[in-house]
Amino acid sequence: MARLIRSDQAKQLGFLLEQPEEVLIEFCKFAIEYINAGVNDKKCTVAAKKLSSTYETVRSALEALVGLLIDSTKLALSEREFYTAIASSLENINEKQSEILWQFVISKRNLVDNVLRASCQDELYFRELEWRIEGRIASRRQRSQASPVIKMKFHLDKECVSEYREKVGVYSPADGAKDSPNQLDQTRREVLAETDPIMLQHMIQVLEQALLDARTRRVRNYVRPTQS
């Protein structure tokens, strides 16, 4: 399982674990406000004075708490997995604090999931790939063997459409008219890339590993609600 809490994040959360449980609960509520409306500098300043701390410490702890909520949602952790993850990263956490954090995470999971899905609406989808290999076959001036270069052009689109869409015709469901080329160009993007055989092989290995990871139960549990 991927590490849920980084070392710097654990240090920031450690500040909250040193406080009474009521303070941890208030910070959980504060974190929801942070997600909905951004950081509230005034509340951070007031909290810092009450806890005899600094604004930077309070804000860092708040952001670490928000990060915990987001990462837990992305990984779709079960209750047991969550407890195991925080116990291995947060040394001084007690049972009651663990329960507070879990209730915080599970009660706001749908909210965070909706925010993440909304933020991904402008993601680019893969449509097509063009590639070619370039290299010098022989040269008297070049003593060492030249490595070939692989050039690629990625065709991306903001709309997730079928690869056969243009072959069968693109129609608007509202008026039945075909989309103009200018309308299609507004959603498309082309990205040029260049690499060598060694790096290309590494990229292939990374993509193959990603495909294997996509078949795991944890990934399926996260993808299923986003497709509903």
Buried (B, 14 or more C-beta within 10 A) or exposed (E): EEEBBEEEBBBBBBBBBEBEBEBBBBBBEBBBEBBEEEBBEEBBBEBBEEBEBEBEBBBBBBBBBBBBBBBBBBBBBEEEBBBBBBEEBBEEBEEEBBEBBBEBBBEBBEBBBEBBEEEEEEEBEEBEEEEEEEEEEEEEEEEEEEEEBBEBEBBBBBEEBEEEBEEEEBEEEEEEEEBEEEEBEEBEEEEEEEBEEEEBEEBEEEEEEEEEEEEEEBBEEBEEEEEE
